[in-house]
Amino acid sequence: MSAPNETALGLTESRGVAGRVLKAVTYLLVLLVFAGPLLALLVGAFNHVKDPTQLSIVPNDPTLENFTVAFDQNVLTYLLNSFFVVGFGLLLQVAVSVLAGYALARKRFRGMSFAFVAILATLMLPEEILAIPLSVVLSDLPVIHVNLIGSLAGMIVPVGAWAFSILVMTEFMKEVPRELEEAARIDGAGDLRIFAQIILPMCRPALGVIGVFGFTMIWDQYLLPLLVATDSSSYTLPLALRTLRVDPLVTPGVVMAASLLALLPSIIVFLLFQRSFVHGLSSGALKG
């Protein structure tokens, strides 16, 4: 009988048959708990599902009818609205994050500590608290006095600045050696050139992190479209899922097909930027 091994946590690990069986059963249970709902969603999107309490992870009479009905319910329009909002919203968010992070990490100005604390405080406020003030501001945008309620722009502007992305860029830019910046200034480089050719290229891992997190944050927005949208033509897909779910003429299979369409973009984005995402997280961990 083989002697037990000691794990990194100080626990003993047996190499016997009983230990392997127990480990395999544990892994299988964990897999079912986490992957089971996703598998049921995938199978249900291609099955004739009449009762939501009778989901199955085994395909039965696969069909594309659920997607056809979903497209008849204008799901494609909602999907395009979501892509429009997340595309322009993410571009605006990344631009604001890198500029704000550069200012907080490389510059010194009066009120800097207050600005940093104010940015950090926005992470502590639930969306529900900001709902009413946000709707008031969007109905009459300060200075320019433009009403963004009922337009996709009203869903883009509020996500243009996210404290998480700003803080990530700030911490990464702080780690860039100041000797590089000083050498560039000796060569006659200005702030814009230093930012574009030295600071920003060294923060590519951080750009991957804020890109993936930012995409997911904007894509999953529900409360913001609920405040801004005044008719179904400006619904995003997460908001449209609610209307599909309460529609008595729409079967659960159609809702699952629409849910699968809402899930796929986040998975695709993560797979495309996985290397940069993991590199960014590991770089941040090593620097911390």
LINZI-V443682 format. One line per field, one symbol per residue. phi: phi as a letter, one per 30 degrees, with the letter a starting at -180 (. if undefined). psi: psi as a letter, one per 30 degrees, with the letter a starting at -180 (. if undefined). burial: # if it has 24 or more other C-alpha atoms within 12 Angstrom, else .. A space follows every 50 residues. Layout:
phi = ???
psi = ???
burial = ???
This chain:
phi = .dddccdddidcbccdddddddddddddddddddcedddddddddccdcc cddcdbccdbheacdddddddddidddddddddddddddddddddddddd ddddcccbbdiddddddddddddccdddddddeddddddadeichcccdi bdddcdedcdbbeeddddddddddddeddddddddddjdcddddddcbdd ddceedddddddddedddddebdddddcdcbddcdcdedddddddcdddc deddddddddddddedddddddcddddddddddddddd
psi = kkkklklfgglkkkgleeeeeeeeeeeeeeeeeefeeeeeeeeffgljje jffhlkgkkjiklgeeeeeeefggeeeeeeeeeeeeeeeeeeeeeeeeee eeefeflklkgeeeeeeeeeffffkleeefeeeeeeeffiklefhkjfkg lfeffeefgfjkeeeeeeeeeefffkkfeeeeeeeeggkaeeeeeefeee efgeeeeeefeeeeeeeeegkeeeeeeekflffgkleeefeeeeefjffk leeeeeeeeeefeeeeeeeeeegeeeeeeeeeeeeee.
burial = .......................................##########. ....##........###.###.####.####################### ######.........#..#..............##.###........### ##########################....#............##..### .############################..##############....# #############.##..##..#..##..##.##....
